[in-house]
Amino acid sequence: MQWAGGLAITTRPGDIVLEAVDQLVSVDRGWIPGGDGSLYIRPFMFANEIFLGVKPSSDYLFIVIASSV
């Protein structure tokens, strides 16, 4: 998530992102289509701090979602 640093968001090490994707695929293996299908994987982060103003957040959620395609 190289873009995170430019947005003043705390970056996540690549191994944490890959581990999150591995765990999601492991849990949702039954939803992965066979044959010509594929799995759309989207890791993302958003600020979750309760604050009204302009400053980098001190709290973020890192989430990975998946959808069969």
DSSP file (Angstrom, degrees, kcal/mol; ACC not computed):
  #  RESIDUE AA STRUCTURE BP1 BP2  ACC     N-H-->O    O-->H-N    N-H-->O    O-->H-N    TCO  KAPPA ALPHA  PHI   PSI    X-CA   Y-CA   Z-CA
    1    1 A M    >         0   0    0      0, 0.0     3,-1.2     0, 0.0     4,-0.5   0.000 360.0 360.0 360.0  66.0    0.0    0.0    0.0
    2    2 A Q  T >>  +     0   0    0      1,-0.3     3,-0.6     2,-0.2     4,-0.6   0.785 360.0  63.7 -64.7 -29.2    2.6    2.5   -1.2
    3    3 A W  H 3> S+     0   0    0      1,-0.2     4,-0.8     2,-0.2     3,-0.4   0.734  85.5  76.4 -68.9 -21.9   -0.1    5.2   -1.7
    4    4 A A  H X4>S+     0   0    0     -3,-1.2     5,-2.6     1,-0.2     3,-1.1   0.888  88.5  56.1 -60.1 -41.7   -0.8    5.3    2.1
    5    5 A G  H X45S+     0   0    0     -3,-0.6     3,-1.4    -4,-0.5    -1,-0.2   0.872 103.3  54.4 -59.5 -37.9    2.3    7.2    3.0
    6    6 A G  H 3<5S+     0   0    0     -4,-0.6    -1,-0.3    -3,-0.4    -2,-0.2   0.701 107.9  50.3 -69.0 -19.3    1.4   10.0    0.6
    7    7 A L  T <<5S-     0   0    0     -3,-1.1    -1,-0.3    -4,-0.8    -2,-0.2   0.234 118.8-109.6-100.8  12.1   -2.0   10.4    2.3
    8    8 A A  T < 5S+     0   0    0     -3,-1.4     2,-0.4     1,-0.3    -3,-0.2   0.784  74.5 139.8  63.7  29.1   -0.4   10.5    5.8
    9    9 A I      < -     0   0    0     -5,-2.6    -1,-0.3    -6,-0.2     2,-0.2  -0.847  63.2-104.7-102.0 139.2   -1.8    7.1    6.6
   10   10 A T        -     0   0    0     -2,-0.4     2,-0.1    -3,-0.1    -5,-0.0  -0.432  41.4-130.0 -60.2 128.4    0.3    4.6    8.5
   11   11 A T        -     0   0    0     -2,-0.2    -9,-0.1    -9,-0.1    -1,-0.1  -0.456  11.0-133.5 -82.3 156.9    1.5    2.0    6.0
   12   12 A R        -     0   0    0    -11,-0.1    -8,-0.1    -2,-0.1     5,-0.0  -0.912  25.5-110.3-108.2 134.4    1.2   -1.7    6.5
   13   13 A P    >>  -     0   0    0      0, 0.0     4,-1.6     0, 0.0     3,-0.9  -0.339  28.7-118.5 -60.3 145.7    4.2   -4.1    5.9
   14   14 A G  H 3> S+     0   0    0      1,-0.3     4,-2.6     2,-0.2     5,-0.2   0.811 111.7  59.5 -57.1 -33.5    3.7   -6.3    2.9
   15   15 A D  H 3> S+     0   0    0      1,-0.2     4,-2.1     2,-0.2    -1,-0.3   0.842 104.1  50.8 -68.5 -31.2    3.8   -9.5    4.9
   16   16 A I  H <> S+     0   0    0     -3,-0.9     4,-2.2     2,-0.2    -1,-0.2   0.906 111.1  48.5 -69.6 -40.9    0.8   -8.4    7.0
   17   17 A V  H  X S+     0   0    0     -4,-1.6     4,-2.2     2,-0.2    -2,-0.2   0.935 113.3  46.8 -63.3 -46.5   -1.2   -7.6    3.9
   18   18 A L  H  X S+     0   0    0     -4,-2.6     4,-2.7     1,-0.2    -1,-0.2   0.887 111.1  51.8 -64.6 -38.7   -0.3  -11.0    2.3
   19   19 A E  H  X S+     0   0    0     -4,-2.1     4,-2.5     2,-0.2    -1,-0.2   0.902 109.3  50.4 -63.8 -40.7   -1.1  -12.8    5.6
   20   20 A A  H  X S+     0   0    0     -4,-2.2     4,-2.3     2,-0.2    -2,-0.2   0.912 112.1  46.9 -63.1 -42.9   -4.5  -11.1    5.7
   21   21 A V  H  X S+     0   0    0     -4,-2.2     4,-2.6     2,-0.2     5,-0.2   0.921 111.8  51.4 -64.8 -44.0   -5.2  -12.1    2.1
   22   22 A D  H  X S+     0   0    0     -4,-2.7     4,-2.2     1,-0.2    -2,-0.2   0.917 111.5  47.1 -58.8 -44.6   -4.1  -15.7    2.8
   23   23 A Q  H  X S+     0   0    0     -4,-2.5     4,-2.4     2,-0.2    -1,-0.2   0.908 112.0  49.9 -65.7 -41.7   -6.4  -15.9    5.8
   24   24 A L  H  X S+     0   0    0     -4,-2.3     4,-2.7     1,-0.2    -2,-0.2   0.933 112.3  46.9 -62.1 -46.1   -9.4  -14.5    3.9
   25   25 A V  H  < S+     0   0    0     -4,-2.6    -1,-0.2     1,-0.2    -2,-0.2   0.882 111.6  52.3 -64.0 -37.7   -8.9  -16.9    1.0
   26   26 A S  H >< S+     0   0    0     -4,-2.2     3,-0.7    -5,-0.2    -1,-0.2   0.919 113.9  42.3 -63.3 -44.3   -8.5  -19.8    3.5
   27   27 A V  H 3< S+     0   0    0     -4,-2.4     3,-0.4     1,-0.2    -2,-0.2   0.896 121.8  39.5 -69.6 -40.8  -11.8  -18.9    5.2
   28   28 A D  T >X S+     0   0    0     -4,-2.7     3,-2.1     1,-0.2     4,-0.5   0.100  74.7 123.3 -98.9  21.8  -13.7  -18.2    2.1
   29   29 A R  G X4  +     0   0    0     -3,-0.7     3,-1.2     1,-0.3    -1,-0.2   0.829  69.3  61.4 -53.5 -35.7  -12.3  -21.1    0.0
   30   30 A G  G 34 S+     0   0    0     -3,-0.4    -1,-0.3     1,-0.2    -2,-0.1   0.707 101.2  53.5 -65.4 -20.2  -15.8  -22.4   -0.7
   31   31 A W  G <4 S+     0   0    0     -3,-2.1    -1,-0.2    -6,-0.1    -2,-0.2   0.542  80.3 106.8 -91.3  -8.6  -16.8  -19.2   -2.4
   32   32 A I  S << S-     0   0    0     -3,-1.2     7,-0.1    -4,-0.5     5,-0.0  -0.598  73.1-127.2 -75.8 120.7  -13.9  -19.2   -4.9
   33   33 A P        -     0   0    0      0, 0.0     2,-0.1     0, 0.0    -2,-0.1  -0.349  18.7-139.4 -69.7 146.5  -15.3  -20.1   -8.3
   34   34 A G    >   +     0   0    0      2,-0.1     3,-1.4    -2,-0.0     2,-0.3  -0.389  66.2  18.8 -92.4 177.7  -13.8  -23.0  -10.2
   35   35 A G  T 3  S-     0   0    0      1,-0.2     0, 0.0    -2,-0.1     0, 0.0  -0.453 133.2  -5.2  68.1-124.1  -13.1  -23.1  -14.0
   36   36 A D  T 3  S+     0   0    0     -2,-0.3    -1,-0.2     2,-0.0    -2,-0.1   0.420 108.9 104.8 -87.8   1.2  -13.1  -19.7  -15.7
   37   37 A G    <   -     0   0    0     -3,-1.4     2,-0.3    -5,-0.0    -5,-0.0  -0.190  50.4-163.6 -76.1 172.7  -14.1  -17.8  -12.6
   38   38 A S        -     0   0    0     -4,-0.0    31,-2.9    29,-0.0     2,-0.5  -0.914  19.0-115.3-147.7 174.1  -11.8  -15.6  -10.5
   39   39 A L  E     -A   68   0A   0     -2,-0.3     2,-0.6    29,-0.2    29,-0.2  -0.975  18.6-147.3-120.9 123.1  -11.7  -14.0   -7.1
   40   40 A Y  E     -A   67   0A   0     27,-3.3    27,-2.1    -2,-0.5     2,-0.5  -0.801  18.5-169.1 -89.2 122.9  -11.6  -10.2   -6.7
   41   41 A I  E     -A   66   0A   0     -2,-0.6    25,-0.2    25,-0.2   -20,-0.0  -0.958   7.0-178.2-118.2 129.2   -9.5   -9.2   -3.6
   42   42 A R  E     -A   65   0A   0     23,-2.8    23,-2.1    -2,-0.5     2,-0.4  -0.895   6.7-170.0-132.3 103.7   -9.5   -5.6   -2.3
   43   43 A P  E     +A   64   0A   0      0, 0.0     2,-0.3     0, 0.0    21,-0.2  -0.739  23.0 162.5 -84.0 140.4   -7.4   -4.6    0.6
   44   44 A F  E     -A   63   0A   0     19,-3.0    19,-3.0    -2,-0.4     2,-0.3  -0.986  25.7-150.1-153.5 163.5   -8.2   -1.1    1.9
   45   45 A M  E     +A   62   0A   0     -2,-0.3     2,-0.3    17,-0.2    17,-0.2  -0.967  12.3 179.7-133.2 148.7   -7.8    1.3    4.8
   46   46 A F  E     -A   61   0A   0     15,-1.7    15,-2.6    -2,-0.3     2,-0.1  -0.994  35.4 -98.4-148.0 153.9   -9.9    4.1    6.2
   47   47 A A  E     +A   60   0A   0     -2,-0.3    13,-0.3    13,-0.2   -38,-0.0  -0.446  32.4 177.8 -70.7 138.9   -9.6    6.5    9.1
   48   48 A N        +     0   0    0     11,-3.1     2,-0.3    -2,-0.1    12,-0.2   0.119  33.4 126.6-129.3  19.4  -11.7    5.5   12.1
   49   49 A E        -     0   0    0     10,-0.6     2,-1.2     1,-0.1    -2,-0.0  -0.587  62.2-126.5 -83.1 140.9  -10.9    8.2   14.7
   50   50 A I        +     0   0    0     -2,-0.3     2,-0.3     2,-0.0    -1,-0.1  -0.742  65.9 119.1 -85.9  97.2  -13.7   10.2   16.3
   51   51 A F        -     0   0    0     -2,-1.2     2,-0.6     2,-0.1    -2,-0.1  -0.959  52.1-149.4-161.3 137.6  -12.5   13.7   15.5
   52   52 A L        +     0   0    0     -2,-0.3     2,-0.3     2,-0.1    -2,-0.0  -0.944  63.9  60.5-114.9 110.4  -13.8   16.6   13.5
   53   53 A G  S    S-     0   0    0     -2,-0.6     2,-0.6     2,-0.1    -2,-0.1  -0.967  87.9 -67.4 162.4-172.4  -11.1   18.6   12.0
   54   54 A V  S    S+     0   0    0     -2,-0.3    -2,-0.1     2,-0.0     0, 0.0  -0.918  76.5  98.2-116.7 107.6   -8.1   18.5    9.6
   55   55 A K  S    S-     0   0    0     -2,-0.6     2,-0.1   -47,-0.0    -2,-0.1  -0.924  78.7 -76.0-171.4 158.9   -5.2   16.3   10.7
   56   56 A P        -     0   0    0      0, 0.0   -47,-0.1     0, 0.0   -48,-0.1  -0.451  57.4-112.2 -62.7 138.9   -3.9   12.8   10.0
   57   57 A S        -     0   0    0      1,-0.1     3,-0.1    -2,-0.1    -3,-0.0  -0.316  12.9-150.9 -69.4 154.4   -6.0   10.3   11.9
   58   58 A S  S    S+     0   0    0      1,-0.2     2,-0.4   -49,-0.1    -1,-0.1   0.394  82.7  55.2-101.8   0.1   -4.5    8.3   14.8
   59   59 A D        +     0   0    0      2,-0.0   -11,-3.1     0, 0.0   -10,-0.6  -0.989  62.3 170.2-139.5 126.3   -6.8    5.3   14.2
   60   60 A Y  E     -A   47   0A   0     -2,-0.4     2,-0.5   -13,-0.3   -13,-0.2  -0.954  24.7-138.6-132.7 151.5   -7.3    3.3   11.0
   61   61 A L  E     -A   46   0A   0    -15,-2.6   -15,-1.7    -2,-0.3     2,-0.5  -0.946  12.0-157.6-108.3 132.8   -9.0    0.1   10.0
   62   62 A F  E     +A   45   0A   0     -2,-0.5     2,-0.3   -17,-0.2   -17,-0.2  -0.955  22.0 173.8-108.4 122.5   -7.3   -2.2    7.6
   63   63 A I  E     -A   44   0A   0    -19,-3.0   -19,-3.0    -2,-0.5     2,-0.4  -0.955  22.8-158.6-133.4 145.7   -9.8   -4.5    5.9
   64   64 A V  E     -A   43   0A   0     -2,-0.3     2,-0.3   -21,-0.2    -2,-0.0  -0.995  16.3-176.7-124.2 124.8   -9.6   -7.1    3.1
   65   65 A I  E     -A   42   0A   0    -23,-2.1   -23,-2.8    -2,-0.4     2,-0.3  -0.832   4.9-163.1-116.8 159.1  -12.7   -8.0    1.2
   66   66 A A  E     -A   41   0A   0     -2,-0.3     2,-0.3   -25,-0.2   -25,-0.2  -0.988   7.2-176.9-141.3 149.8  -13.3  -10.6   -1.6
   67   67 A S  E     -A   40   0A   0    -27,-2.1   -27,-3.3    -2,-0.3     2,-0.2  -0.988  28.9-118.8-146.5 135.0  -15.9  -11.2   -4.2
   68   68 A S  E      A   39   0A   0     -2,-0.3   -29,-0.2   -29,-0.2   -36,-0.1  -0.507 360.0 360.0 -73.2 145.2  -16.3  -14.0   -6.7
   69   69 A V              0   0    0    -31,-2.9   -30,-0.2    -2,-0.2    -1,-0.1   0.318 360.0 360.0-125.1 360.0  -16.3  -12.8  -10.3
